[in-house]
Amino acid sequence: MGNANEHLLKLSGLRCTNCANTARKALERIPGVHAEVNFATEEAVVQAPASVTVDALIQSIEAAGYGATQIDDAPESAVTVADSMARLRFWVAALCALPMILQMPLDMLGMLDSHGHLSNSWQFVLATPVQLWVAWPFYRGAWHALKLGTSNMDVLVSLGTLSAYLYSTALWWFGLPGDVYFEASVVVITLVMAGKTLEHRAKQSSASAITRLMHLAPKTAWKAIDSGQFASVPLTDVRPGDKVRVMSGESVPVDGVVIDGRSAVSEAMLTGEPAPVEKQVDDKVYAGTLNGDGQLVCRVTGVGRTTVLAGIARLVAKAQGSRAPVQALVDRVSAWFVPVVVLLALLTLLYGGWLLGDWQTGLVRAVAVLVISCPCALGLATPTAIMVGIGEAARQGILVRDADALQRAASAAAVVFDKTGTLTQGQVRLTDLLTSQVEAMDRTTALGLAASLEGGSSHPIAHAIRVATQNELPDFVPPAVSDFRTEPGVGVLATMDGQVYGVVRWSDQFAQADEGFWYKAARQLMAEAKSVSVLTRNGMPVALLAFADTLRPDAAEAIRLLGDLGLKPVMLTGDQPEAARVVAGQLGISEVHAGVMPAGKAGQVRELMGALPAGVIMVGDGINDAPALAAASVGVAMGGGVDIAMESAGIVLMHNRLTGVPEAVHLSRRTLSKIRQNLFLAFVYNVLAIPLAMVGALNPMVAGAAMACSSISVVGNSLLLRRPSLRTHDKS
């Protein structure tokens, strides 16, 4: 959407997935607005034109009967007020329901006669405040939903309890014969609110990943003052460019660059890696990390919402609020679920009244149908599992961009790896430099020419050439270079002293030069798993440069774990086939696509996806492999810490461990499995419960309790994702 702003709103008053849909529809009535509302997180991610203010968005939510605040403004106070009012309403309902509940067991045992019951007048007195004040949010939500042409849980609860209350009031007021059902309306509302209270606590627990992240950074910092001393000040008084001191054992309060001192800093809270990282001058530190024994003085680069920690928290929060494709099924069901339930309740009432001749029985059964059908469990099935799964991934140093990436990773059939910087360390070094037997060129001259050509390149091979030149030729002064150009996937070319020189990748076009000398030398080097480049002059080879990289220490383990998960590993690299096959053989990768130009990697990934409809995961460095990462079902970027371009990747491994790939896949599969289990529980609950209520096997009070238990069971099942995953097991 062009010229759009993104806003994150905290909502209150949502009682089911249809409430979330009602809030979404209210937002999208504003022209140009697109919104995603998550029932489990009670948050809305809103894309709105620049002309639409946050106040306008909040007003549209409030007009739909719900509360809203901008999360960046003051979410805590607003949520606290709403929660406090909800708790007050629950306790009023509980106190009014208690006398009715206490008499019910005695009545069922036949231990009370008619004089032992609460009088109808007292029942009316107890039921009225519950029905008119405690249940008011249900009425308001139902009214606003109906105005917007939709329906939700509020409609069911309001119809059910209000019918029982009005029917009982009419019998009592006019002195008509028959049983009253004040206790049904009161107890049902109390049980529904009790269930929502327990459900809310469970949802807060499932969202604790963000809470833990945001509480890592301290609220104060030791800031340098005019006298050169350091004083403890609130974090709100710290600005970029200030100097702060981090004492031994303290949490780092800001993002910054070390300007004095040396220490080991634990970054486990960001990357999941327990080993401390050595920090010295010019190294970066991040808010929320834990300083070791040393003392550091840092120049502030980010504070508060501009820190990496806050960015991660926002990313996790947005991902937890995203919708998995499987959620579309729930949305379709929810759209017609409430109207169908209302129709079933009406048929139950008519069946009891007209066919059985017992309107009281018909009413009780109809109320039970309405109450037990509340689609809370259905609405919680998907988002709670996503919340817990993405939160658990963040705890392990795996950042998941959205629920769609999570679901796609779970169903993928193959994992494609880039070689350099992914399967290997990416720290390429120059190992061999062979000069021509014919051309009068020594090693020093060849190295100097190569360094001049690669002076402005950021490629790992260019870096290796520069490092070798600095070590061997510390006083080297590069000659003047003109007409410099880069040919992607081939190399670099430039003019020096009137001749065209180049450092290009090995090609068999050089095989016949110098009576096959270059061909034999290149084959020998590639057999040693080395990458070979050619220094050319006017298109002819004058030197060979061989480079070697080392495998990541956990590369073989990652490939093995992926095999245990039934995933096929594939190597995709621009390196020479011989060198690529050697590395693949060391890791146990059978399928290798070598010599692929950078521009061709995305096409190769799409070709693999055509052969594997289940999907393909692409693992790369997140920058050079961006097109291939974007083309894959899911792109996984090796983070290498926190400085990472995440635009093309659905998953980022903050800890830079390759075993994070099978960990992410395994967690994705577990999350999707929990979603399926939750949907099964929710659907089966309603399929079994509604017929039982229709035939009178469940009374309204039992129905209310069962409805609350169904929601809690779904949330509890999602929380089981916190159990140890693949990370602590060799097998899945």
C-alpha positions, 0 to 999 in steps of 0.5 A: 500500500503506497504512503501507508503507515503501520500502527499497532493497537492494543484492544480490550473487550474481545471475547471470541474470534468473531469479536476480533472479526467485528473489530477488523471490519470496523477498522476496514470501514475506513477507506484505505485501511487494512487490518489484522486483529489477533484474538489471542494477543488482543492486538491489531496491526493496521495499515492505514493511509497517512491521512488516517490518524491513530485517533480515527482508528481508535474511534472506529474500534470504540464505535464497534463496542471495544476499547483500543490504545496505541501500544507505543503510547500507554498500553499498560494503564489502559489494559490495567483499567480494563482488566480491573473492571473485568475482575470487579464484574466477575466478583460481583457475579460470583457473590450473587451466584454463590447462594444459588450454587450452594442450594443446588447440590442440596436440591439435587439430593432432595434435602430441601423442601419448597421452604428451603429454596431461595424465594423467587423474589430473592433470586430476582434480586440476585440475578438483576445486577448480574444481568443488567450490569455484569452482563452489560459488556455482552449486550454492548458487544452483541449490539455493535456486532449486529449493527456491523452485520456480523455475530459473535459470542456476545450474541449467544451469551446475551440471547441465552441468559437474557431469555432465561432471565426475562422468562423467569421474571415474567413468571415471578412478576405475574405469578404464573405457574412454572419453574424460574431459571434465574440461577441459570442466567446468573451461573452461566454468566459467572462461569463464562467470566470465570473461564475468560479470566482463566483464559486471559491468564493463560494467554498472558503466560503464552505471550511472556516471550515479549514480556521477558524481552522488554524487561531485559534492559535496565531502567537506568544508566551510568551516564557521563556528565560534564565533570567527566564523572558518571551519574546514574540517570533514568534511561529517558535522559540518555540520548544517542551520542552520550557516553555510558559506563557499564559496570561488571555484572550489570545489564547493558542499558543501550545499544552502543560501541565500546570506546574504552574497556574490555569484557566478555558479554553474554548475548544469550538473551538475544541469540540463545548462545550461552557462551559470552562474547569478548568485547573491546574497543570498536565492538558493538554492544546491545541493550539487555545483554549481560556484562561480565567481569570487565568494565565498559565505556560505550558511545550510545547508538540506540536507546529505548525503542531504537535498540535492537532489543526493542526491534526484536520485541516488535518483530516477535509481537507482530509475528505472534499476531500474524495469521497462519493460512490454516486460520482461513478455515477457522474464519470461514467456519466462524462466519456462519457458526453463530447464525447456525447455532441461533437457528438450532437453538430456535428449532430446539425451543420450537421443538420443545414447545410445539411438539413436546408441549413443554415450553420450559423444557424447550427454553432450558435446552435452547439456552444450553445450546446457545451457551455451550456453542460459544466459539471461544476454543475455535478462535483460540486454536490457531493464534495461541499455538502461534504465540507460544511457538514464535515466542519459544523460537525467539527464546532459542534465538530464532526470529520468525517473521510471521505465521505464514513462514512458520506453516510453510517451514513445517511442510517443506520437503527440502532445504537448499544451502548456499555454500560460502558463508552458510555451510562454511565459515565464510572466512575465505583465505588465499592458500595458493598462488601459481604463476605462469611458466611462460609469462615473466610474472612472479608471485609478488607482481601477481598478488599486487595486480589482483589486490588492485583489481579487488580493492573496491569489492566486498566479495569474500575472495576480494577480502582474502586477497586484500588480507594476503596482500597486507600480510605479504606486501605491507608497503604495497601501493596499488597502481592506477586503475581505469574502466573498472567493471564487475561481471556478476558471477564472473569476476572483475575487470579493469585497465592498468598500464594500457592492458586489461586485467581481470580476476575471474572464476575458473572456466574450462575456456582456459584449459588449453592455454599454456599446453594444459598447465592451467587445467592440470593445476586447477583440477588438482586444487579443486580436488582439494576442495579449493575455489580457483580464480584466474588472474588474466591479462588481455583475456589470457591466464597469467596466474591461478589463485586458490582459496579455501574455507572451513566448514562450520563446526555444526554443519554435519550435525545440521545435515544429519538432523535434517535427514532425521526430519525427513528433509532432503539437503541440497547445495546451491553454489556458484563455486566450481563443481569439483570443490562443491562436490568435495564439501558436499561429500564431507557433509553427506549432501547428495544433490549439488548444483554448482557453478550457478550465477547469483542471478540464476540461484532464484531460478534454480530454487523455483525449479526445485520448488516445481519438482517439490510441491511441498515447498523448499527452504533456502538457507543463505546469508540474507544479503547476497542470496536475497533473490533466492531467499525470496523465491523459496517457500521460506528463506532462512538467513544466517544472522551472524549476530544482530546486524542482518538484512532480514528483508528477504528472509522469513526466518533469521537465526540470530545465533548463527548456528546452522543447527538452528535450521532443523530446530526451526523446522522441528518447532514449526512442525510441533506448532502446526501439530498443536494447531491441528490438535486444537482445531480438533478439540474445538470442533469435536467439542462443539460437534458433541456438545450441541446435540447433547444440549439439544436433547437435554443432556446438558443443562445451561450451568454445565454447558457454561462450565464446559465452554470455559473448560474447552477454551482453557484446554486449548490454551493449555495444549498450546503451552505444551510447546514450551517443552524441550524441542529438537535442541536437546534431542538427537532425534525428532 
